[in-house]
């Protein structure tokens, strides 16, 4: 998968994670980052590898069996 594909996949995970939260700040607290970072991801920025992995783990915990794609 190319970089653009990874960005799209992370964006979709964040969008799904936001469905169960009222605020970007809530998701940020759940993965140990800031609301501003979540906002940047929602606008197309690539997170750090570590943050991307934390988002992926949280997504998998909350969405067992649900595909990102």
Secondary structure, 3 states (H helix, E strand, C coil): CCHHHHHHHHHHHHHHHHCCCCCHHHHHHHHCCCHHHHHHHHCCCCCCHHHHHHHHHHHHHHCCCCCCC
